[in-house]
């Protein structure tokens, strides 16, 4: 290990310690001592339990959808690609991994991780494990579900044969506790969830996959691994400052596994405790207004699917989740429906990594928000939530809604909800849902959830805007968790968002790729006014720069006129010493810009849309259009995980003690 890497690790450890409460420090210390004793002395090591009985198990996935609900050719084509060794990871990326993959090899980098105890591996060391996100994604086995679906639709044995080959190879190459696939409890849980779908689709205990001596041996080996997965999760739950979506996923994995494989008394007991924790976590992690407290919109779809899987398994078991649980799920759907444009676009607020808890639609380019709305509409009997036909997916067609799917009282409020004070998001616009829709969002939410705020971005007071359903002022997304550090820092940093940066630093201070050590807080004195005509006025401020010598405060006021289709943004920066002040407006990549004078820019879209953006200031400043700058990064957009492209960014800069900037945005044609 180099001195630089050693210094970085020490810095990360210190920052992580600073984010912990005394109770968490004690918990993690005791846990570390216990694990070291287990490794040294050998006591307490997990060994697979023999089943207490082999019968039962619920089904919450249909053996096959109703006639005409899905196109079989899509599933058969995907199964053929998988048999040839081509696997889709994330939304649309494909990798050649072989018909019998090397499960410990990173698909992106080709690095083969060593088969050594998981605790001895560093998942941040690319020379050792490659990009761990891509390796984990392959080993979630979402693509196995497509193989099982192809068999369910066609009855062709070749799809079961491909599944058997890959299952046997995984069990052989990934023994319990060895290698990178045993380094995260969440990964165990997602694997279990997809295994549970495969199990149901292929027919459970009596599946043709398990015929003959080799099939029976495969079933026994698989069940041993399932038992170890469940019990290992129960020993490694994400706790304290790590108890975000990871904990929800882990609890869901245990609960669903016990419902599908009720073969061990120990697993059934663990599931009872997991259910109780899920009921608590949905209230902790989802605000009453439906906003996921991680302040990451795409993660809401990921977490919703965990809650849904647990809900469906509970209903199928004859012990449905209580109304309060379903009501919080309904609130999540209401929020996503509200922030979705008439063309299905959703702001990319917070982290987004293309994660799927499970995959029931094999087609690429999956719209996770539309899929969530579709499943929510089926569960709550709310057809108003259904996305437009071109955005609909097959997921809901495969789920069994016969049990417990009932209209949720009050699930669909009249019209679009505009105010989400718990989450800190406020919408404005006109002709919402119509072809000439203008939809905007302002962000006065907290940085993120719990002490590390892992998936939040330094984006306080940012503004997002779409016209005719097409995003124009955008949040640039995430790009990658494990790429070069400068890219992770940029995409989650203040300069990547439509807000003001002071002194060239972020509003909040990063302590690592998934950690913030100093957090900007939006002041409590925010105000909001609306008129029946659709006019909107909103103001708020944050203290993210109060630590600077000049004690700088940034506040923003947003005024929208529905009649004139104009937006006025007032940014006030107040301090005691001169500082560099930068105002950023990030434009979606499919718009072109024309500078018309010192501080005026015309924005044009190929569909004939036009806006004019003008910045007014009492002091001289400099306006630049920046795109694809690498040092330091600026002018980039990420539509999906692992993807980035240039986007034009308007940057206005000056140096001052205090200043008021006025940005006028007029929609010329819509």
Phi, psi and omega per residue, in radians:
X1 nan 2.268 -3.134
X2 -1.249 2.826 3.120
X3 -1.125 -0.593 3.120
X4 -1.120 -0.807 3.141
X5 -1.146 -0.677 3.117
X6 -1.097 -0.712 3.111
X7 -1.140 -0.690 3.116
X8 -1.129 -0.731 -3.134
X9 -1.124 -0.701 3.122
X10 -1.123 -0.721 3.110
X11 -1.100 -0.768 3.132
X12 -1.073 -0.761 -3.120
X13 -1.075 -0.743 -3.137
X14 -1.137 -0.753 3.121
X15 -1.112 -0.704 3.133
X16 -1.116 -0.683 3.128
X17 -1.108 -0.663 -3.135
X18 -1.140 -0.440 -3.123
X19 -1.485 -0.092 -3.061
X20 -1.674 2.561 2.974
X21 -1.403 2.834 3.065
X22 -0.969 -0.651 3.131
X23 -1.111 -0.677 3.134
X24 -1.217 -0.686 3.102
X25 -1.033 -0.773 3.122
X26 -1.110 -0.788 -3.129
X27 -1.033 -0.833 -3.082
X28 -1.237 -0.573 3.103
X29 -1.163 -0.792 3.126
X30 -1.112 -0.707 3.140
X31 -1.114 -0.770 -3.134
X32 -1.104 -0.718 3.121
X33 -1.133 -0.710 3.141
X34 -1.115 -0.788 -3.123
X35 -1.150 -0.659 3.113
X36 -1.134 -0.708 3.111
X37 -1.122 -0.697 3.118
X38 -1.093 -0.731 -3.123
X39 -1.200 -0.654 -3.068
X40 -1.357 -0.722 -3.011
X41 -1.804 -0.265 3.060
X42 1.471 -0.029 -3.127
X43 -1.463 2.659 3.092
X44 1.344 0.043 -3.137
X45 -1.170 2.464 -3.109
X46 -1.279 2.379 2.986
X47 -2.308 2.479 -3.076
X48 -1.074 2.426 3.101
X49 -1.596 2.537 3.011
X50 -1.292 2.498 3.115
X51 -1.038 2.478 3.036
X52 -1.349 -0.481 3.087
X53 -2.876 2.773 -3.141
X54 -2.196 1.368 3.061
X55 -2.823 2.778 3.104
X56 1.547 -2.935 -3.090
X57 1.969 2.333 -3.084
X58 -1.521 2.850 3.029
X59 -2.219 2.097 3.056
X60 -2.093 0.182 3.017
X61 -2.091 2.422 -3.120
X62 -1.237 2.561 3.051
X63 -1.014 -0.608 3.011
X64 -2.865 2.599 -3.114
X65 -1.166 2.934 3.077
X66 -1.101 2.703 -3.100
X67 -0.963 2.254 3.093
X68 1.474 -0.037 -3.098
X69 -1.338 -0.570 3.139
X70 -2.320 2.815 3.103
X71 -1.730 1.898 -3.055
X72 -0.996 -0.585 -3.084
X73 -1.028 -0.589 3.128
X74 -1.083 -0.717 -3.094
X75 -1.293 -0.698 3.133
X76 -1.178 -0.653 3.115
X77 -1.157 -0.708 3.126
X78 -1.163 -0.717 3.126
X79 -1.092 -0.644 3.116
X80 -1.151 -0.722 3.100
X81 -1.090 -0.724 3.134
X82 -1.117 -0.739 3.120
X83 -1.076 -0.520 3.105
X84 -1.465 -0.078 3.079
X85 1.767 0.118 -3.129
X86 -1.770 2.160 -3.065
X87 -2.182 2.405 3.052
X88 -1.550 2.242 3.040
X89 -2.051 2.504 -3.079
X90 1.038 -2.642 -2.983
X91 -1.202 -0.774 -3.015
X92 -2.629 0.066 -3.124
X93 -1.377 2.389 3.113
X94 -2.028 2.517 -3.141
X95 -2.353 2.510 3.076
X96 -1.563 1.846 -3.067
X97 -1.958 -0.088 3.141
X98 1.626 2.660 3.109
X99 -1.088 -0.568 3.037
X100 -2.093 1.547 -2.971
X101 -1.097 2.711 2.889
X102 -1.521 1.772 -2.931
X103 -1.245 -0.306 3.122
X104 -1.747 0.228 3.124
X105 -1.835 2.309 3.123
X106 -1.221 2.139 -3.127
X107 -1.129 -0.485 -3.078
X108 -1.398 -0.820 -3.018
X109 -1.768 -0.322 -3.077
X110 1.417 0.021 3.138
X111 -1.211 2.260 3.101
X112 -1.660 1.967 -3.135
X113 -1.273 2.510 -3.130
X114 -1.257 2.597 3.098
X115 -1.553 1.401 3.111
X116 -2.238 2.933 -3.134
X117 -0.885 2.376 -3.050
X118 -0.995 -0.618 -3.100
X119 -1.172 -0.291 -3.118
X120 -1.606 -0.010 -3.127
X121 -1.715 2.542 3.036
X122 -1.856 1.946 -3.076
X123 -1.282 -0.170 3.087
X124 -1.618 -0.083 -3.104
X125 -1.604 1.777 -3.081
X126 -1.137 -0.472 3.117
X127 -1.242 -0.341 -3.100
X128 -1.703 -0.732 -3.055
X129 -2.183 0.014 -3.048
X130 1.278 -2.534 3.044
X131 -1.609 1.837 -2.983
X132 -1.071 -0.488 -3.138
X133 -1.099 -0.726 3.131
X134 -1.249 -0.667 3.126
X135 -1.133 -0.802 3.101
X136 -1.071 -0.723 -3.093
X137 -1.018 -0.755 3.092
X138 -1.056 -0.698 -3.030
X139 -1.512 0.094 2.950
X140 -1.355 -0.310 3.052
X141 1.083 0.609 3.021
X142 -1.078 -0.564 -3.100
X143 -1.261 -0.366 3.080
X144 -1.114 -0.543 3.120
X145 -1.063 -0.691 3.112
X146 -1.086 -0.656 3.083
X147 -1.099 -0.771 3.134
X148 -1.155 -0.663 3.100
X149 -1.140 -0.720 3.124
X150 -1.065 -0.712 3.097
X151 -1.148 -0.754 -3.121
X152 -1.077 -0.598 -3.099
X153 -1.437 -0.564 -3.004
X154 -1.948 -0.455 -3.039
X155 1.263 0.177 -3.116
X156 -1.397 2.134 -3.035
X157 -1.087 -0.449 -3.075
X158 -1.025 -0.522 -3.137
X159 -1.265 -0.652 3.030
X160 -1.154 -0.631 3.133
X161 -1.114 -0.733 3.093
X162 -1.088 -0.757 3.119
X163 -1.071 -0.782 -3.132
X164 -1.075 -0.740 3.134
X165 -1.050 -0.814 -3.085
X166 -1.271 -0.638 3.111
X167 -1.122 -0.817 3.126
X168 -1.061 -0.753 -3.100
X169 -1.156 -0.637 3.127
X170 -1.157 -0.792 -3.130
X171 -1.096 -0.557 3.127
X172 -1.330 -0.785 -3.045
X173 -1.382 -0.340 -3.022
X174 -2.186 1.104 3.103
X175 -1.090 2.677 -3.047
X176 -0.916 2.268 3.037
X177 1.428 -0.027 -3.063
X178 -1.992 2.251 3.024
X179 1.600 3.085 -3.013
X180 -1.203 -0.318 -3.120
X181 -1.429 0.072 3.053
X182 -2.107 0.539 -3.099
X183 -1.837 -0.057 -3.094
X184 -2.538 2.171 3.119
X185 -1.111 -0.591 3.113
X186 -1.079 -0.681 3.124
X187 -1.143 -0.649 3.064
X188 -1.016 -0.776 -3.036
X189 -1.167 -0.774 3.141
X190 -1.136 -0.654 3.092
X191 -1.073 -0.807 3.117
X192 -1.035 -0.714 -3.106
X193 -1.095 -0.774 3.119
X194 -1.263 -0.610 3.031
X195 -1.056 -0.679 -3.118
X196 -1.115 -0.638 3.084
X197 -1.162 -0.776 3.109
X198 -1.023 -0.821 -3.120
X199 -0.979 -0.823 -3.132
X200 -1.141 -0.739 -3.054
X201 -1.218 -0.522 -3.099
X202 -1.596 -0.036 3.036
X203 1.886 0.148 3.037
X204 1.215 -2.515 -3.034
X205 -0.993 -0.597 -3.050
X206 -1.721 0.346 -3.131
X207 -1.034 2.532 3.029
X208 -1.005 -0.365 3.103
X209 -1.052 -0.450 -3.023
X210 -1.800 0.279 3.134
X211 -1.300 2.556 3.077
X212 1.339 2.983 -3.098
X213 -1.026 -0.731 -3.131
X214 -1.169 -0.665 3.112
X215 -1.165 -0.715 3.110
X216 -1.130 -0.681 3.107
X217 -1.146 -0.684 3.113
X218 -1.102 -0.738 3.131
X219 -1.098 -0.746 3.136
X220 -1.105 -0.760 3.138
X221 -1.143 -0.693 3.135
X222 -1.128 -0.769 3.136
X223 -1.117 -0.642 3.081
X224 -1.062 -0.750 3.133
X225 -1.167 -0.677 3.102
X226 -1.054 -0.805 3.125
X227 -1.032 -0.750 3.130
X228 -1.186 -0.683 3.098
X229 -0.996 -0.879 -3.069
X230 -1.093 -0.845 -3.060
X231 -1.235 -0.554 3.079
X232 -1.157 -0.713 3.084
X233 -1.019 -0.787 -3.073
X234 -1.098 -0.387 3.103
X235 -1.594 -0.167 -3.036
X236 -2.318 0.622 3.089
X237 -1.031 2.512 3.063
X238 -1.301 2.102 -3.045
X239 -2.136 2.912 3.056
X240 0.982 -2.161 -3.043
X241 -1.255 -0.144 3.087
X242 -1.730 0.061 -3.022
X243 -1.472 1.095 3.114
X244 -1.845 -2.367 3.131
X245 -1.051 -0.429 3.108
X246 -1.035 -0.797 -3.126
X247 -1.133 -0.725 3.105
X248 -1.031 -0.795 3.123
X249 -1.094 -0.734 -3.126
X250 -1.126 -0.788 3.118
X251 -1.090 -0.704 3.117
X252 -1.115 -0.753 3.125
X253 -0.994 -0.777 3.139
X254 -1.167 -0.794 -3.078
X255 -1.133 -0.821 -3.123
X256 -1.161 -0.685 3.138
X257 -1.037 -0.729 -3.132
X258 -1.166 -0.551 3.128
X259 -1.284 -0.684 -3.089
X260 -1.445 -0.621 -3.133
X261 -2.140 1.273 -3.097
X262 -1.436 0.908 -2.963
X263 -1.752 -0.148 -3.092
X264 -2.294 2.281 3.108
X265 -1.069 -0.645 -3.109
X266 -1.092 -0.681 -3.138
X267 -1.218 -0.686 3.108
X268 -1.082 -0.690 3.105
X269 -1.143 -0.707 3.105
X270 -1.111 -0.619 -3.119
X271 -1.175 -0.612 3.104
X272 -1.066 -0.736 3.112
X273 -1.231 -0.629 3.132
X274 -1.117 -0.699 3.117
X275 -1.047 -0.810 3.138
X276 -1.055 -0.685 3.128
X277 -1.225 -0.629 3.101
X278 -1.079 -0.708 3.114
X279 -1.088 -0.601 3.107
X280 -1.326 -0.751 -3.047
X281 -1.185 -0.561 -3.127
X282 -1.132 -0.572 3.084
X283 -1.355 -0.528 3.123
X284 -1.331 -0.710 -2.981
X285 -1.659 -0.243 3.096
X286 -2.086 2.121 3.132
X287 -1.185 2.756 3.129
X288 -0.976 -0.495 3.127
X289 -1.460 0.063 3.047
X290 1.669 -0.023 -3.137
X291 -1.424 2.266 3.041
X292 -1.196 2.237 -3.014
X293 -1.204 -0.130 3.030
X294 -1.306 -0.119 3.106
X295 0.995 0.718 3.135
X296 -2.388 1.892 -2.959
X297 -1.103 -0.771 -3.097
X298 -1.178 -0.555 3.098
X299 -1.112 -0.381 3.071
X300 -1.106 -0.657 3.129
X301 -1.207 -0.661 3.119
X302 -1.105 -0.871 -3.108
X303 -1.196 -0.643 3.093
X304 -0.996 -0.728 -3.121
X305 -1.138 -0.587 3.031
X306 -1.113 -0.859 3.131
X307 -1.046 -0.660 -3.134
X308 -1.179 -0.776 3.142
X309 -1.042 -0.747 3.113
X310 -1.150 -0.705 3.139
X311 -1.110 -0.776 -3.134
X312 -1.159 -0.710 3.128
X313 -1.147 -0.692 3.123
X314 -1.131 -0.765 3.138
X315 -1.102 -0.741 3.139
X316 -1.148 -0.465 3.134
X317 -1.426 -0.099 -3.124
X318 1.476 0.165 3.106
X319 -2.254 1.262 -3.036
X320 -1.074 2.705 3.069
X321 -1.174 2.641 -3.109
X322 -1.179 2.872 -3.103
X323 -1.033 -0.590 -3.121
X324 -1.112 -0.623 3.108
X325 -1.139 -0.823 -3.133
X326 -1.175 -0.601 3.131
X327 -1.124 -0.644 3.125
X328 -1.243 -0.617 3.026
X329 -1.092 -0.712 3.115
X330 -1.100 -0.671 3.111
X331 -1.095 -0.652 3.084
X332 -1.062 -0.747 -3.141
X333 -1.165 -0.693 3.109
X334 -1.050 -0.727 -3.125
X335 -1.126 -0.848 -3.126
X336 -1.094 -0.687 3.098
X337 -1.077 -0.617 -3.093
X338 -1.255 -0.645 -3.069
X339 -1.567 0.052 -3.136
X340 -1.573 2.300 3.141
X341 -1.325 3.005 -3.127
X342 -1.119 -0.270 3.089
X343 -1.873 0.183 3.043
X344 1.588 0.084 3.120
X345 -1.374 2.574 -3.140
X346 -2.339 2.403 3.093
X347 -1.005 2.495 -3.122
X348 -1.632 0.946 -3.085
X349 -1.270 2.320 3.116
X350 1.280 -3.014 -3.118
X351 -1.147 2.585 3.036
X352 -2.571 2.136 -3.082
X353 -2.190 0.259 3.116
X354 1.225 0.279 -3.056
X355 -1.221 2.465 3.039
X356 -2.243 2.268 3.075
X357 -1.190 -0.688 3.030
X358 -2.687 2.787 -3.067
X359 -2.257 2.046 3.107
X360 -1.989 0.073 3.064
X361 -2.219 1.993 -3.033
X362 -1.410 -0.101 -3.045
X363 -1.290 2.509 -3.098
X364 -1.273 2.927 3.110
X365 1.232 0.552 -3.088
X366 -1.041 2.261 3.069
X367 -1.590 1.770 -3.032
X368 -1.152 -0.561 -3.141
X369 -1.233 -0.757 3.096
X370 -1.109 -0.698 3.126
X371 -1.097 -0.707 3.108
X372 -1.094 -0.772 3.141
X373 -1.105 -0.667 -3.130
X374 -1.153 -0.759 3.122
X375 -1.192 -0.684 3.093
X376 -1.110 -0.676 3.117
X377 -1.102 -0.685 3.133
X378 -1.220 -0.735 -3.089
X379 -1.211 -0.761 -3.046
X380 -1.663 0.031 -3.104
X381 0.977 0.903 -3.106
X382 -2.177 1.472 -3.112
X383 -1.070 -0.359 3.131
X384 -1.118 -0.371 -3.136
X385 -1.463 -0.179 -3.088
X386 -1.072 2.297 3.069
X387 -1.232 2.947 3.094
X388 -1.066 2.621 -3.044
X389 -0.898 -0.649 -3.095
X390 -1.212 -0.260 -3.137
X391 -1.777 -0.075 -3.042
X392 -1.315 2.615 -3.104
X393 -2.104 3.082 -3.074
X394 -1.555 -0.174 -2.977
X395 -0.870 -0.880 -3.049
X396 -1.111 -0.473 -3.108
X397 -1.179 -0.424 -3.096
X398 -1.597 -0.270 -3.090
X399 -1.531 2.503 -3.121
X400 -1.527 1.903 -3.112
X401 -1.741 0.168 -3.033
X402 -1.166 -0.491 -3.078
X403 -1.910 2.161 2.948
X404 1.330 0.055 3.094
X405 -1.596 1.789 -3.072
X406 -2.334 2.761 3.114
X407 -1.073 2.197 -3.136
X408 -1.530 2.108 -3.116
X409 -0.988 2.224 3.101
X410 1.302 0.179 -3.069
X411 -1.130 -0.670 -3.138
X412 -1.938 1.807 3.116
X413 -1.245 2.835 -3.131
X414 -1.184 2.052 3.115
X415 1.291 -3.034 -3.108
X416 -1.424 2.270 3.022
X417 -1.257 2.461 -3.066
X418 -2.008 -0.503 -3.050
X419 -1.985 2.225 3.113
X420 -2.226 1.299 -3.004
X421 -1.158 -0.505 3.118
X422 -1.172 -0.780 3.128
X423 -1.418 -0.398 3.098
X424 1.597 0.408 -3.116
X425 -2.042 2.448 -3.107
X426 -2.352 2.341 -3.103
X427 -1.885 2.659 3.040
X428 -2.568 2.880 3.086
X429 2.672 -2.881 3.127
X430 -2.619 2.768 -3.129
X431 0.887 0.689 -3.053
X432 -1.116 2.214 -3.082
X433 1.590 -0.210 3.142
X434 -1.658 3.008 -3.062
X435 -1.179 -0.391 3.126
X436 -1.823 0.518 -3.087
X437 -1.053 2.387 2.857
X438 -2.026 2.177 -3.104
X439 -2.340 2.194 3.115
X440 -2.217 2.753 3.121
X441 -2.400 2.362 3.009
X442 -2.042 2.577 -2.960
X443 -2.028 1.915 3.038
X444 -2.124 0.490 -3.088
X445 -1.486 2.939 3.054
X446 -1.192 2.959 -3.105
X447 -1.127 -0.764 -3.086
X448 -3.123 -2.804 -2.994
X449 -1.887 2.401 3.076
X450 1.081 -2.973 -2.955
X451 -1.136 -0.564 -3.087
X452 -1.682 -0.255 3.138
X453 0.814 0.862 -2.856
X454 -0.951 -0.689 -2.994
X455 -1.915 0.205 3.072
X456 -1.465 2.796 3.087
X457 -2.066 2.724 3.130
X458 -1.400 1.239 -2.930
X459 -2.181 0.423 -3.066
X460 -0.980 2.348 3.095
X461 1.239 0.255 3.119
X462 -1.188 2.799 3.141
X463 -2.241 2.385 3.106
X464 -2.150 2.483 -3.060
X465 -2.530 2.434 3.020
X466 -2.271 2.656 3.121
X467 -2.283 2.267 -3.069
X468 0.945 0.581 3.123
X469 1.404 -0.002 -3.096
X470 -1.815 2.093 3.127
X471 -1.047 2.444 3.095
X472 -2.170 -0.942 2.997
X473 -1.655 1.976 -2.892
X474 -2.069 2.731 2.871
X475 -1.551 2.159 -2.974
X476 -1.229 -0.071 3.097
X477 1.609 -2.648 -2.957
X478 -2.121 -0.731 -3.048
X479 1.248 -1.413 -3.042
X480 -2.682 2.527 3.045
X481 -1.430 -0.557 -2.936
X482 -2.039 0.176 3.015
X483 -1.243 -3.118 3.118
X484 -0.855 2.454 -2.999
X485 -0.944 -0.613 -3.076
X486 -1.077 -0.527 -3.130
X487 -1.340 -0.693 3.062
X488 -1.089 -0.768 -3.129
X489 -1.118 -0.702 -3.105
X490 -1.152 -0.937 -2.998
X491 -1.149 -0.418 3.083
X492 -1.742 0.003 -3.061
X493 -1.560 2.990 -3.056
X494 -1.156 -0.656 -3.085
X495 -1.176 -0.204 3.111
X496 -1.606 0.084 -3.059
X497 -2.218 2.792 -3.066
X498 -1.427 1.313 -3.116
X499 -2.714 -2.913 -3.085
X500 -1.869 2.403 3.018
X501 -2.003 2.476 -3.120
X502 -2.119 2.394 3.060
X503 1.100 0.309 3.088
X504 1.259 0.298 -3.109
X505 -2.186 2.813 -3.132
X506 -1.267 2.719 3.075
X507 -1.042 -0.667 3.114
X508 -2.052 2.682 -3.070
X509 -1.758 2.194 3.119
X510 -1.368 2.419 3.043
X511 -1.976 0.095 -3.105
X512 2.839 3.081 -3.052
X513 -1.090 -0.440 -3.141
X514 -2.309 0.757 -3.043
X515 -2.742 2.418 3.035
X516 -2.140 2.253 -3.091
X517 -1.712 -0.484 3.015
X518 -2.208 2.237 -2.970
X519 -2.049 2.283 2.997
X520 -1.227 2.454 3.106
X521 -2.077 2.255 3.064
X522 -1.301 2.268 -3.052
X523 -1.136 2.667 -3.058
X524 -1.318 -0.200 -3.033
X525 -1.569 0.578 3.091
X526 -1.235 2.626 -3.128
X527 -2.331 2.728 -3.130
X528 -2.615 2.381 3.085
X529 -2.362 2.471 3.089
X530 -2.350 2.631 3.047
X531 -2.037 2.790 3.112
X532 -1.040 -0.425 -3.137
X533 -1.369 -0.155 3.127
X534 1.787 0.042 3.071
X535 -1.202 2.653 -2.987
X536 -2.479 2.365 3.051
X537 -2.408 2.302 -3.032
X538 -2.580 2.507 3.071
X539 -2.574 2.617 3.111
X540 -2.877 2.932 3.100
X541 -2.531 2.932 3.103
X542 -2.457 2.822 -3.051
X543 -1.878 0.363 -3.036
X544 -1.090 -0.327 -3.127
X545 -1.999 0.240 -3.125
X546 -1.213 -0.327 -3.139
X547 -1.341 -0.248 3.134
X548 -1.165 2.756 -3.139
X549 -0.955 -0.553 -3.138
X550 -1.482 0.061 3.129
X551 0.875 0.939 -2.975
X552 -1.346 2.414 3.037
X553 -2.137 2.439 3.074
X554 -2.052 2.241 3.047
X555 -2.250 2.690 -3.099
X556 -2.403 2.428 3.028
X557 -2.126 2.313 3.140
X558 -2.095 2.225 3.113
X559 -2.193 2.207 3.131
X560 -2.115 2.271 3.063
X561 -1.852 2.014 -3.116
X562 -1.182 -0.650 -3.084
X563 -1.193 -0.809 -3.098
X564 -1.541 -0.058 -3.126
X565 0.925 0.812 -3.100
X566 -2.230 2.666 -3.075
X567 -2.250 2.282 3.110
X568 -2.105 2.130 -3.120
X569 -2.061 2.092 3.117
X570 -1.890 2.048 3.079
X571 -1.891 2.161 3.099
X572 -1.969 2.161 3.077
X573 -2.037 2.077 -3.060
X574 -2.175 2.181 -3.141
X575 -2.570 -2.973 -3.115
X576 -2.061 -0.197 3.135
X577 -2.397 2.630 3.135
X578 -1.085 2.416 3.097
X579 -2.464 2.734 2.998
X580 -1.213 2.245 -3.135
X581 -2.125 2.212 -3.119
X582 -2.213 2.338 3.052
X583 -2.005 2.248 -3.072
X584 -2.045 2.414 2.949
X585 -2.284 1.973 -3.088
X586 -1.677 2.192 -3.059
X587 -1.841 2.413 3.133
X588 -1.002 2.557 -3.036
X589 -1.053 -0.414 -3.078
X590 -1.557 0.247 3.029
X591 -1.886 2.596 3.042
X592 -1.952 2.669 -3.062
X593 -2.086 2.467 3.039
X594 -2.255 2.067 3.120
X595 -1.351 2.229 -3.114
X596 -2.176 1.283 -3.093
X597 1.807 -3.111 -2.996
X598 -1.089 -0.725 -3.021
X599 -2.312 0.510 -3.085
X600 -2.244 2.307 -3.104
X601 -2.335 2.352 3.058
X602 -1.749 2.297 -3.140
X603 -1.894 2.225 -3.078
X604 -2.224 2.463 3.102
X605 -2.112 2.635 -3.073
X606 -1.045 -0.370 3.134
X607 -1.511 0.174 3.098
X608 1.620 0.116 3.123
X609 -1.380 2.508 3.102
X610 -2.499 2.445 3.017
X611 -2.331 2.698 3.009
X612 -2.109 2.260 3.128
X613 -2.053 2.208 -3.114
X614 -2.320 2.355 3.130
X615 -1.921 2.232 3.109
X616 -2.027 2.374 -3.118
X617 -2.554 2.594 3.123
X618 -1.368 -0.152 -3.126
X619 -2.135 2.705 3.058
X620 -1.086 2.524 3.082
X621 -2.620 3.104 -3.100
X622 -2.134 2.272 3.085
X623 -1.857 2.221 3.101
X624 -2.211 2.586 2.943
X625 -1.854 1.986 -3.055
X626 -1.974 2.389 3.096
X627 -2.579 2.325 3.045
X628 1.046 0.563 3.048
X629 -1.363 2.370 -3.067
X630 -1.847 -0.469 -3.093
X631 -2.279 1.768 -0.240
X632 -1.309 2.833 -3.110
X633 -1.063 2.414 3.029
X634 -2.901 2.460 3.121
X635 1.481 0.824 -3.135
X636 -2.293 2.665 -3.129
X637 -2.409 2.459 3.126
X638 -2.173 1.921 3.130
X639 -1.408 -0.357 -3.127
X640 -2.761 2.870 -3.080
X641 -1.056 2.317 3.131
X642 1.420 0.067 -3.104
X643 -2.083 2.474 2.993
X644 -2.611 2.614 3.103
X645 -2.581 2.797 3.134
X646 -1.169 2.576 2.972
X647 -2.454 2.481 3.139
X648 -1.219 2.326 -3.127
X649 -2.210 2.205 3.077
X650 -1.545 2.114 3.114
X651 -2.124 2.181 3.058
X652 -2.012 2.230 -3.040
X653 -2.269 2.606 2.984
X654 -2.756 3.111 3.069
X655 -2.247 2.209 -3.050
X656 -2.825 2.874 3.024
X657 -1.405 -0.904 3.109
X658 -2.463 2.611 -3.117
X659 -2.808 2.640 2.969
X660 -2.057 2.115 3.120
X661 -1.848 2.438 3.123
X662 -2.120 2.106 3.057
X663 -1.912 2.139 3.095
X664 -1.870 2.225 3.125
X665 -2.163 2.097 3.139
X666 -2.032 2.259 3.047
X667 -1.493 1.921 -3.079
X668 -1.432 -0.763 3.098
X669 -2.443 2.435 -3.075
X670 -2.475 nan nan
